[in-house]
Amino acid sequence: MTNPQLTRIPIAKTGMLIRKPVEHVFEAIVNPDVTAKFWSSKGSGRLETGKTVKLGEPRCLHRGHAKVRGAKQARSD
């Protein structure tokens, strides 16, 4: 193999094991006060179906709007 070449597009897969109850994880994602502790530091409101929220990370100058198409808490059976 003196000249190796890609023959297909590389694919990377990842996952994360979260050892918390479903309702805690859901709240952490939809509540900007909680989300600011580990991800996006600015959010204009909760992620709720039909709402448009502003999201941002001032340290990186990233900002944007997101229209929430659906936010439904899964049942923890």
GROMACS elastic network, one bead per residue, 0.5 to 0.9 nm:
[ bonds ]
;  ai    aj funct       b0    kb
    1     4     6  0.58077   500
    6     9     6  0.72065   500
    6    10     6  0.81185   500
   18    21     6  0.84988   500
   18    25     6  0.81297   500
   20    23     6  0.82703   500
   20    24     6  0.64406   500
   20    25     6  0.66414   500
   21    24     6  0.54423   500
   21    25     6  0.66148   500
   21    26     6  0.88416   500
   21    76     6  0.75940   500
   22    25     6  0.52235   500
   22    26     6  0.61175   500
   22    27     6  0.86260   500
   22    73     6  0.80587   500
   22    74     6  0.71603   500
   22    75     6  0.76155   500
   22    76     6  0.60752   500
   23    26     6  0.50790   500
   23    27     6  0.61380   500
   23    28     6  0.85745   500
   23    73     6  0.71701   500
   23    74     6  0.78934   500
   23    75     6  0.82874   500
   23    76     6  0.76952   500
   24    27     6  0.52022   500
   24    28     6  0.61717   500
   24    29     6  0.88006   500
   25    28     6  0.50529   500
   25    29     6  0.64171   500
   25    30     6  0.88842   500
   26    29     6  0.52872   500
   26    30     6  0.63005   500
   26    31     6  0.84255   500
   26    72     6  0.87323   500
   26    73     6  0.64128   500
   26    74     6  0.82496   500
   27    30     6  0.53085   500
   27    31     6  0.56292   500
   27    34     6  0.76494   500
   27    35     6  0.87098   500
   27    73     6  0.88203   500
   28    31     6  0.56800   500
   28    32     6  0.77719   500
   28    33     6  0.82936   500
   28    34     6  0.52211   500
   28    35     6  0.55889   500
   29    32     6  0.74496   500
   29    34     6  0.74492   500
   29    35     6  0.58510   500
   29    46     6  0.88558   500
   29    47     6  0.79898   500
   30    34     6  0.82422   500
   30    35     6  0.74342   500
   30    45     6  0.85042   500
   30    46     6  0.53156   500
   30    48     6  0.74320   500
   30    71     6  0.81276   500
   31    34     6  0.55287   500
   31    35     6  0.61181   500
   31    36     6  0.86316   500
   31    43     6  0.85292   500
   31    45     6  0.72828   500
   31    47     6  0.68705   500
   32    36     6  0.58126   500
   32    37     6  0.87517   500
   32    40     6  0.80292   500
   32    41     6  0.77827   500
   32    42     6  0.70203   500
   32    43     6  0.52124   500
   32    44     6  0.73949   500
   32    45     6  0.62767   500
   32    46     6  0.60520   500
   32    47     6  0.80824   500
   32    55     6  0.89154   500
   33    36     6  0.54903   500
   33    37     6  0.72743   500
   33    41     6  0.83678   500
   33    42     6  0.84384   500
   33    43     6  0.78913   500
   33    45     6  0.87991   500
   33    46     6  0.87986   500
   34    37     6  0.56019   500
   34    38     6  0.76297   500
   34    39     6  0.89563   500
   35    38     6  0.57186   500
   35    39     6  0.56210   500
   35    40     6  0.62583   500
   35    41     6  0.70499   500
   35    42     6  0.85721   500
   35    43     6  0.84128   500
   36    39     6  0.55930   500
   36    40     6  0.52405   500
   36    42     6  0.63626   500
   36    43     6  0.77737   500
   37    40     6  0.79076   500
   37    41     6  0.69675   500
   38    41     6  0.78097   500
   39    57     6  0.84976   500
   40    43     6  0.73354   500
   40    55     6  0.69557   500
   40    56     6  0.60215   500
   40    57     6  0.54855   500
   40    58     6  0.89424   500
   41    55     6  0.80409   500
   41    56     6  0.64757   500
   41    57     6  0.54350   500
   41    58     6  0.74934   500
   41    59     6  0.88426   500
   42    54     6  0.77704   500
   42    55     6  0.56402   500
   42    57     6  0.61178   500
   42    58     6  0.76467   500
   42    63     6  0.87928   500
   43    46     6  0.77637   500
   43    53     6  0.68678   500
   43    54     6  0.56081   500
   43    56     6  0.65454   500
   44    52     6  0.89417   500
   44    53     6  0.55356   500
   44    54     6  0.52084   500
   44    55     6  0.67665   500
   45    48     6  0.85474   500
   45    51     6  0.87883   500
   45    52     6  0.87200   500
   45    53     6  0.60866   500
   45    54     6  0.77100   500
   45    55     6  0.89441   500
   46    51     6  0.85274   500
   46    53     6  0.77265   500
   47    50     6  0.87996   500
   47    51     6  0.69975   500
   47    52     6  0.81321   500
   47    53     6  0.71772   500
   47    67     6  0.87291   500
   47    68     6  0.63880   500
   47    70     6  0.87012   500
   47    71     6  0.69233   500
   48    51     6  0.57152   500
   48    52     6  0.84806   500
   48    68     6  0.62434   500
   48    69     6  0.82981   500
   48    70     6  0.70839   500
   48    71     6  0.57198   500
   48    72     6  0.84009   500
   49    52     6  0.87428   500
   49    67     6  0.82069   500
   49    68     6  0.51781   500
   49    69     6  0.55319   500
   49    71     6  0.53884   500
   49    72     6  0.80634   500
   50    67     6  0.66922   500
   50    68     6  0.54647   500
   50    69     6  0.59114   500
   50    70     6  0.72200   500
   50    71     6  0.89940   500
   51    66     6  0.82795   500
   51    67     6  0.58625   500
   51    68     6  0.56057   500
   51    69     6  0.80697   500
   52    65     6  0.65988   500
   52    66     6  0.54772   500
   52    68     6  0.61654   500
   53    64     6  0.84446   500
   53    65     6  0.55910   500
   53    66     6  0.54251   500
   53    67     6  0.65204   500
   53    68     6  0.78137   500
   54    63     6  0.73221   500
   54    64     6  0.57756   500
   54    66     6  0.64097   500
   54    67     6  0.89881   500
   55    62     6  0.83330   500
   55    63     6  0.57163   500
   55    64     6  0.54312   500
   55    65     6  0.59937   500
   55    66     6  0.72290   500
   56    60     6  0.86792   500
   56    61     6  0.75506   500
   56    62     6  0.54370   500
   56    64     6  0.62680   500
   56    65     6  0.85597   500
   57    60     6  0.57141   500
   57    61     6  0.60314   500
   57    62     6  0.51665   500
   57    63     6  0.63350   500
   58    62     6  0.63052   500
   58    63     6  0.75684   500
   59    62     6  0.78796   500
   60    63     6  0.88597   500
   68    71     6  0.70737   500
